[in-house]
Amino acid sequence: MDADLRFDRLEAKLDKLADAMVKLASIDTKIDGLLTHNNTQDSRLNKHSEEIDAHSIKLAVVAKSSGANEWFVRLLIAALVSGVAYMLRG
């Protein structure tokens, strides 16, 4: 009788241990999924970062060339105004 009671307690503890193992397995599966998702997000973020870097380089090149174009337009306007002033001098 005493042995049956001990076996019942031991069986209950084994059942709790089995339930805990099932929970651990499901948590492990969830963690694996989260790690996969995290790696996917990291790779996407790296791709976007590389694209942003490429755009910033292009923007720097365009800004440099537009600065030269701006000075050319300023010189052209100054020449036109000087020409008109010379013609109106008269």
WOHUBEL-V353882 format. One record per pair of residues at least 12 apart in sequence whose C-alpha atoms are under 10 Angstrom apart, sorted by the first residue. I is the first residue (numbers start at 1). J is the second residue. Records with the same first field share a line. If there is no record, write none. Layout:
# WOHUBEL-V353882
I=J / J
This chain:
# WOHUBEL-V353882
none
